[in-house]
Amino acid sequence: MEKIGVAIIGMGTVGTGVAKILLDHGDRTARHAGKTLWLSHAVVRDLKKDRGFEVPEGVLTDDIEKVIAADDVQVVVQLIGGIEPARTVMLRLLEAGKDVVTANKALLAEHGPELFEKARQLGRSIAFEASVAGGIPIITNISQCLSANQIKSLNGILNGTSNYIITRMDLEGTAYDQAVKEAQALGFAEADPAFDVDGTDAAQKLAILAHLAFGARVHWSDVPKRGIDQLDDLDLKYAKQLGYRIKLIGLSRLTTEGLQAVVGPMLVKAGTPLAEVRANYNAVSVDGDAVGPVFYHGQGAGQMPTASAVVADLIDTAVGRTAITFKTLELWSDESNRIEMAQPGDLTGRFYLRFNVDDVPNVMAQIAGVLGQHNISIASVYQHDNDIQNGVVPVVFVTKETTEADANSAIYEIEKLDCVQSGSERLRILE
């Protein structure tokens, strides 16, 4: 059987998983690829490190130039994290005539247009299924399986670290700091979890999915984002009392004004698929004009789920499917930029608003008056007397549909009222 040479750059958690599949299940991958995926090189920092399994002699190297120059390597799995040197390495691999498979969503979110244009110029391809949602085949489903549809909306839980932390806080009453430590101990969170908990990771992934689903050239930094690092236990409790769970959601939808996109903690109706996604799992809900709503759920990170997506890309590249779809889709090209971003303030929805107010008469009327001045109708009001502290009581307003701009303006004025204390909260309700 014909061999196709494969190299791995970066033998961390995912790279090790990829190597295990290639070495332990060569018959399986060959059956699907029609060729033997031959692991010839794996670039590592420490040649003496115990990999936990037997690597054939001569495969490990600490010389990346060896891979770039190797004539017997056709496809490279590039698993270097971050922006640099990952960007430079990928450009050099493409220029050396290699096709590339990557899981680096930060690199694609930041430099996708440059990298994809370079690949097109050189007749090469970049496969990136593992860059979003780990083992969930969401890239393939959006770009190929749902290609008969105009996607109307795409919403998802795109960061397993945040979902694990929220799940522990919500179901077990675990304090935020303790939940972060647990996530780190389990390998779900980095030593510095900032990009996970502040919404950056989810925004980068949403930008990639929005480009695939809607044809919009969205830079992740243009997606309004908020993480879970400032989420209050009270709001988890009050949301549950209202019949919701709070999840970190990446929301995108097509409107007449353009593409609306935002990342943040949102109230999701309990019992619905997204609300019940637990622990480190990811999920994506897509609504197409022909297929209707479809839902994808699975492990969004971890060694073997992510390695599964990487090897699937290797197989597609070996078969030739990646080259065909890469050329046809023209990702991150001027031709694919069909949709403009809508103004963030035009994003509509219902909101959960919590204010800490003095327990005195006429407070409700003052807040309702400001909301009314901004054309915001109230669906319900809840005063939580059991949580009164020092004469201050939390009050929750659930609004009817309004715009982001009107909600922000109203909150700004309400927080200036003498009867309203610090610590207000505003969370979107996902419909």
C-alpha positions in Angstrom: 0.0 0.0 0.0 1.2 3.5 -0.8 2.7 5.4 2.1 2.2 9.1 2.9 4.8 10.6 5.2 3.5 12.3 8.3 5.4 14.5 10.8 4.2 16.0 14.1 5.6 19.2 15.4 4.8 19.5 19.1 4.4 16.3 21.1 2.4 17.6 24.0 -0.9 16.1 25.2 -2.6 16.2 21.8 0.5 15.3 19.8 1.1 12.3 21.9 -2.5 11.2 21.3 -2.1 11.6 17.5 1.1 9.5 17.6 -0.6 6.8 19.6 -3.4 6.5 17.1 -1.0 6.4 14.1 1.2 3.8 15.7 -1.4 1.7 17.4 -4.1 1.8 14.8 -2.3 1.9 11.4 -4.6 -0.7 9.9 -7.6 1.4 10.8 -6.3 4.6 9.4 -5.0 2.9 6.3 -8.4 1.4 5.6 -10.0 4.8 5.7 -7.3 6.7 3.9 -6.4 4.1 1.2 -2.8 4.8 2.2 -0.5 4.1 5.1 -0.1 7.2 7.3 3.5 6.7 8.1 4.8 8.6 11.1 8.4 9.5 10.1 9.2 12.4 12.4 8.0 13.9 15.7 9.7 17.2 16.8 10.0 17.5 20.5 11.9 19.7 22.9 13.3 17.0 25.2 14.4 13.8 23.5 14.8 12.0 26.8 11.3 12.7 28.1 9.3 9.6 28.8 6.3 9.6 26.4 4.4 6.9 28.1 4.5 4.6 25.1 7.1 3.2 22.8 8.1 5.5 19.9 10.0 3.8 17.0 13.7 4.5 16.9 14.6 7.5 14.8 11.1 9.2 14.9 11.8 11.7 17.7 13.9 14.7 16.8 14.5 18.1 18.2 15.4 19.6 14.8 12.5 21.2 13.1 14.6 22.0 10.0 14.8 18.2 9.5 11.0 18.1 9.0 10.8 21.2 6.8 13.5 19.7 4.5 12.3 16.1 4.5 11.2 15.0 1.0 9.4 12.0 2.5 7.0 14.1 4.5 3.9 15.2 2.7 1.7 16.3 5.7 2.7 17.9 8.9 0.6 18.1 12.1 1.5 21.5 13.5 0.6 21.5 17.2 2.6 24.5 18.4 0.4 26.7 20.5 0.2 30.5 20.5 1.0 32.9 17.6 4.8 32.8 17.2 6.7 30.8 16.3 3.6 28.9 15.2 2.8 31.4 12.4 6.3 31.4 11.0 6.6 27.6 11.2 3.3 27.1 9.3 4.4 29.5 6.5 7.7 27.7 6.1 6.0 24.3 6.0 3.6 25.5 3.2 6.5 27.0 1.3 8.3 23.7 1.6 5.4 22.0 -0.1 3.7 20.4 2.9 0.0 20.3 3.6 -0.7 21.2 7.2 -3.1 20.0 9.9 -3.5 22.2 13.0 -5.4 22.5 16.2 -4.3 26.1 16.9 -7.5 28.2 16.9 -5.7 31.3 18.2 -3.4 31.3 15.2 -6.2 30.9 12.7 -8.4 33.5 14.4 -5.5 36.0 14.3 -3.8 35.2 11.0 -6.3 33.0 9.1 -6.5 35.3 6.0 -2.7 35.4 5.6 -2.1 31.7 6.1 -5.0 30.5 3.9 -4.0 32.9 1.1 -0.4 31.6 1.2 -1.7 28.0 1.1 -3.9 28.8 -1.9 -1.0 30.5 -3.7 1.2 27.5 -3.2 -1.4 24.9 -4.0 -1.4 23.5 -0.5 -4.1 23.0 2.1 -4.7 23.6 5.8 -7.1 21.4 7.8 -8.2 22.6 11.2 -11.1 20.5 12.5 -9.5 20.2 15.9 -9.2 23.9 16.3 -12.8 24.2 17.5 -14.8 22.0 19.9 -12.2 19.2 20.1 -13.7 15.9 19.1 -17.0 17.4 17.8 -16.8 17.4 14.0 -18.3 20.9 13.7 -16.0 22.3 11.1 -16.8 19.5 8.6 -20.5 19.6 9.4 -20.8 23.4 8.8 -18.6 23.6 5.7 -19.7 20.4 4.0 -22.7 18.5 5.5 -24.8 21.6 5.9 -23.7 23.3 2.7 -27.2 23.2 1.2 -28.4 25.5 4.0 -28.2 29.2 4.8 -27.2 29.0 8.4 -29.5 31.4 10.4 -28.0 31.0 13.8 -25.1 29.3 15.6 -24.9 29.2 19.3 -22.6 27.1 21.5 -20.7 26.2 24.6 -17.2 26.5 23.1 -14.9 26.4 26.1 -14.8 23.3 28.2 -12.8 24.9 31.0 -15.5 27.5 31.7 -18.2 25.0 31.4 -16.6 22.7 34.0 -16.1 25.6 36.4 -19.8 26.8 36.0 -21.0 23.2 36.4 -19.2 22.8 39.7 -20.4 26.2 41.0 -24.0 25.5 39.9 -24.6 21.9 40.9 -22.2 21.5 43.8 -21.9 25.0 45.2 -18.2 25.0 44.7 -16.5 28.4 45.1 -15.1 29.8 41.9 -11.4 29.7 43.0 -11.8 26.1 44.1 -13.5 25.1 40.8 -10.6 26.7 38.9 -8.1 24.7 40.9 -10.0 21.5 40.2 -10.1 22.2 36.5 -6.3 22.7 36.6 -5.7 19.5 38.5 -7.8 17.6 35.9 -5.9 19.1 33.0 -8.9 21.1 31.7 -7.3 24.5 32.6 -3.8 25.9 32.1 -1.7 27.2 34.9 -2.9 30.7 33.8 -6.6 30.1 32.8 -7.2 33.7 31.8 -8.0 33.1 28.1 -10.5 30.4 29.1 -12.3 32.3 31.8 -12.3 35.8 30.3 -14.0 34.7 27.1 -11.1 35.0 24.7 -10.9 31.4 23.8 -14.6 31.2 23.0 -14.5 34.5 21.0 -11.7 33.1 18.8 -13.6 29.9 18.2 -16.8 31.8 17.5 -15.0 34.0 14.9 -13.8 30.8 13.1 -17.3 29.3 13.1 -19.0 32.5 12.0 -16.7 32.7 9.0 -17.6 29.1 8.0 -21.3 29.5 8.7 -22.0 32.9 7.4 -19.0 33.9 5.2 -18.2 36.9 7.5 -14.6 38.0 8.0 -14.8 38.4 11.7 -11.7 39.2 13.8 -12.2 37.7 17.2 -11.3 41.0 18.9 -14.4 42.6 17.3 -16.7 40.1 19.0 -18.0 41.7 22.3 -17.0 39.3 25.0 -17.2 38.7 28.7 -16.1 35.7 30.7 -17.1 33.9 33.8 -14.4 35.3 36.1 -16.7 37.9 37.6 -19.8 35.7 37.8 -21.6 35.9 41.2 -23.0 32.9 43.0 -26.2 34.8 43.6 -27.0 34.9 39.9 -26.5 31.2 39.5 -29.0 30.7 42.3 -31.5 33.2 41.0 -31.3 31.9 37.5 -32.1 28.4 38.7 -35.1 29.7 40.6 -36.3 31.3 37.4 -35.9 28.0 35.5 -32.6 28.7 33.8 -29.0 27.7 34.0 -26.1 30.1 33.3 -23.7 29.0 30.6 -20.8 30.8 28.8 -22.3 31.0 25.3 -20.9 32.1 21.9 -24.0 33.5 20.1 -24.1 34.4 16.4 -27.1 35.0 14.1 -27.9 36.5 10.8 -30.2 39.5 10.7 -31.1 42.1 8.1 -28.6 44.5 9.8 -25.8 41.9 9.3 -24.1 39.3 11.5 -24.7 39.6 15.2 -22.1 37.9 17.5 -21.3 38.0 21.2 -19.7 35.9 23.9 -20.8 35.9 27.5 -22.6 34.2 30.4 -26.2 33.8 29.4 -29.4 32.3 31.0 -30.4 29.2 29.1 -33.7 27.5 29.8 -33.3 24.4 32.0 -34.1 21.2 30.2 -33.0 22.4 26.8 -29.9 20.7 25.3 -27.5 23.6 25.8 -28.5 24.1 29.4 -27.8 20.4 30.3 -24.2 20.3 28.9 -22.1 19.4 31.9 -18.4 19.4 33.0 -15.8 19.9 30.2 -18.2 19.1 27.4 -18.8 21.4 24.4 -22.0 21.8 22.4 -23.0 23.7 19.3 -26.6 24.4 18.2 -27.1 25.3 14.5 -30.3 26.4 12.7 -30.3 26.0 8.9 -33.1 27.2 6.6 -33.5 23.7 5.1 -32.5 21.3 7.8 -33.9 23.2 10.8 -32.2 23.0 14.2 -29.4 20.5 14.7 -27.3 19.9 17.8 -23.7 18.7 18.3 -22.4 17.5 21.7 -19.1 16.0 22.8 -15.8 16.4 24.5 -14.4 19.8 23.5 -10.9 19.1 24.7 -8.6 16.4 26.0 -5.9 14.2 24.5 -7.9 11.6 22.6 -11.0 13.6 21.5 -8.8 16.3 20.0 -6.4 13.7 18.5 -9.4 12.0 16.9 -10.2 15.2 15.0 -6.5 15.7 14.0 -6.2 12.2 12.6 -9.5 12.6 10.8 -8.0 15.6 9.1 -4.9 13.6 8.2 -7.1 10.9 6.6 -9.0 13.6 4.6 -5.8 15.1 3.4 -4.4 11.7 2.4 -7.5 10.9 0.5 -7.6 14.3 -1.3 -10.8 15.5 0.2 -9.1 18.4 2.0 -7.5 19.7 -1.1 -10.9 19.8 -3.0 -12.8 21.5 -0.2 -10.0 23.9 0.7 -9.9 25.1 -2.9 -13.6 25.3 -3.3 -14.5 27.0 -0.1 -12.0 29.8 -0.5 -11.9 30.4 3.3 -10.7 33.8 4.5 -10.6 35.1 1.0 -12.2 38.3 -0.4 -14.7 36.1 -2.3 -15.9 34.5 1.0 -16.5 37.8 2.7 -20.2 38.0 2.0 -21.6 39.3 5.3 -20.9 42.4 7.3 -20.9 42.6 11.1 -23.9 44.4 12.7 -23.4 47.1 15.3 -23.1 45.5 18.8 -25.7 47.8 20.2 -28.3 46.5 17.7 -28.2 43.0 19.1 -31.6 42.3 20.5 -32.8 40.0 23.3 -34.3 39.7 26.7 -32.2 40.4 29.8 -31.9 39.4 33.4 -31.0 42.5 35.4 -30.1 42.4 39.1 -29.7 45.5 41.2 -28.7 45.7 44.8 -31.1 48.3 46.3 -31.9 50.0 49.6 -34.9 48.3 51.3 -37.0 51.5 51.2 -40.3 52.5 49.5 -40.5 53.6 45.8 -37.3 51.8 44.6 -39.2 49.6 42.1 -41.0 52.6 40.7 -37.7 54.5 40.2 -36.0 51.6 38.4 -39.1 50.8 36.3 -39.3 54.5 35.3 -35.8 54.5 33.9 -36.4 51.2 32.0 -39.6 52.7 30.6 -37.7 55.8 29.4 -35.5 53.6 27.4 -38.4 51.7 25.9 -37.7 48.5 27.9 -40.8 46.6 29.0 -40.7 44.5 32.2 -41.7 40.8 32.0 -41.3 40.1 35.7 -39.8 41.4 39.0 -38.4 39.4 41.9 -37.3 40.8 45.3 -35.0 38.4 47.2 -35.7 39.4 50.9 -33.9 36.3 52.2 -30.6 37.8 50.9 -30.9 41.2 52.6 -27.6 42.4 54.0 -27.2 45.7 55.9 -30.5 47.0 54.5 -29.6 46.2 50.9 -31.8 43.7 49.0 -31.2 42.1 45.5 -33.9 42.8 43.0 -34.2 41.0 39.7 -35.9 42.4 36.6 -36.6 40.1 33.6 -37.1 42.3 30.5 -39.0 41.8 27.3 -37.0 42.0 24.1 -34.9 45.2 23.7 -31.6 46.2 22.3 -28.1 45.9 23.8 -27.7 49.7 23.5 -31.0 50.5 25.3 -30.2 48.0 28.0 -26.7 49.4 28.6 -28.0 53.0 28.7 -30.8 52.1 31.1 -28.4 50.3 33.5 -26.0 53.2 33.4 -28.7 55.6 34.6 -30.2 53.1 37.1 -26.8 52.7 38.8 -26.7 56.5 39.4 -29.9 56.4 41.5 -29.3 57.0 45.2 -31.3 53.9 46.1 -29.1 51.6 44.0 -25.8 50.3 45.4 -22.8 48.8 43.6 -22.7 45.3 42.2 -25.4 45.3 39.5 -25.5 42.5 36.9 -26.9 42.2 33.4 -27.1 38.8 31.7 -28.6 38.0 28.3 -31.3 35.3 28.1 -30.7 32.9 25.2 -34.0 32.2 23.4 
